[in-house]
Amino acid sequence: MPTSIQVRLAQRAAAGVRCEVPACSLFVDRIGRYCDAHGKRDERNGHPTAAAVSKGELRPLVEQCAQFIAAQRDHAGIRAALDWLAAVLAAGRPVAPWRVHRKTMAGERVSAWMAAHAADGVEPAQILATVIALYLLQEQRPHRFAGSDRFFRHQLAIRVLRLGRGTWVCNGPAGRGTTWRHRVTSGTRETLSVLLVGTLGTLSIQAARSMERRRTEPLPRLPGEHHPFAGRLMP
Ligand SMILES: [Zn+2]
């Protein structure tokens, strides 16, 4: 017979199970690996301590990737990736905000996001540039993702999901309102990132490495730059 949650919690409290984050000595206060604060961060970011990748941090890399993609339009892999993304966007099924609830399946949420992106005019090339930019960041700063594949994937999903403008919801007089977006649940990020990384990962790594090689390529040396110069030094 499985142990009930109450019994497991009581056992943990008695055993004094502490948060897994080094230097955090708080007790785990629920069924999980972290204390309340680190647990919430893990749920929101995909990692208990690492800082989320902001839009501003990624922007220069996205611009670089967008140029790369534009220059590589005839590359078979880039073309296939753009076609695949166009199909994913077209297959999205909208879900009305009031029909999304806590138990809405992750696949359905991802589909709703893709429909919203399509409606917002998010282009396949924008999504691909964002995905490759995350891989480029990984190439340039290998420690940025704290060695966590899950954190990398979740940040990738968040940056892709935030490409849309969201829906302006009027909730009062004088045009006041808020931008409404589907909630980015951990399950949504997991499902979307597995899909994107699974399909675009290999191509994105190749593209990021190619861009990095070009950036770090040594400048050509001048022939004869080490030859001794003519004439004698003054005595
Ligand atoms: Zn903690």
Residues whose N, C-alpha, C, O or C-beta is under 5 A from the ligand:
A	BS01	ZN	C19 V21 C24 L26 C35 H38
